[in-house]
Amino acid sequence: MTDKISIHCFISGKVQGVWFRAATQEQAKILGLTGWACNLPDGRVEVFATGEKDKLQQLFQWLQKGPEQAKVTDVTYEEGLYESHDRFSIR
């Protein structure tokens, strides 16, 4: 049986206006994860993802770099209980 959890991340740096949310959505789809990504008024991107723990770890590692145009300075996250989502969406 696989371990399914959720992670809630906040990504700081040059992460808005560089296709960060769309690239995150693509990575999540590749990894078979669901959840969402949204821009925050303070310039950060917020990501909530659910799925298998090892796949979420891969997404977390990717978030530390992001797409080519991004300049990530910090990523924080909290691990939580699994929450079911139909897909990975952009908010």
Residue, then its C-alpha position, 0 to 999 in steps of 0.5 A: m500500500t502506498d502512502k498518500i499525503s498532502i503538502h502545502c507549499f509557499i514559493s518565494g522569489k521571482v515566481q510570478g509572471v514566469w509561467f510558474r503555476a502552469a509549469t507546476q501543473e505540468q509537473a504535477k500531471i507528470l507525477g500523477l498528483t492532484g491539487w492546485a497552484c495560485n499566485l498570492p498578493d505578496g508575490r509568492v506562489e502557493v501550491f497544495a498537492t496530494g498524492e504518493k509521498d515519493k512523488l510529492q518529494q519529487l515535486f518539492q525538489w522541482l519547486q525549489k528550482g521551478p521553470e527556467q525563467a523563475k528565480v526561487t529564493d525560498v520554499t516552505y511546506e507543511e505535510g498534512l493528511y491526504e485530501s482528494h482532488d479530481r485534478f491539478s488546477i490553477r487558481 
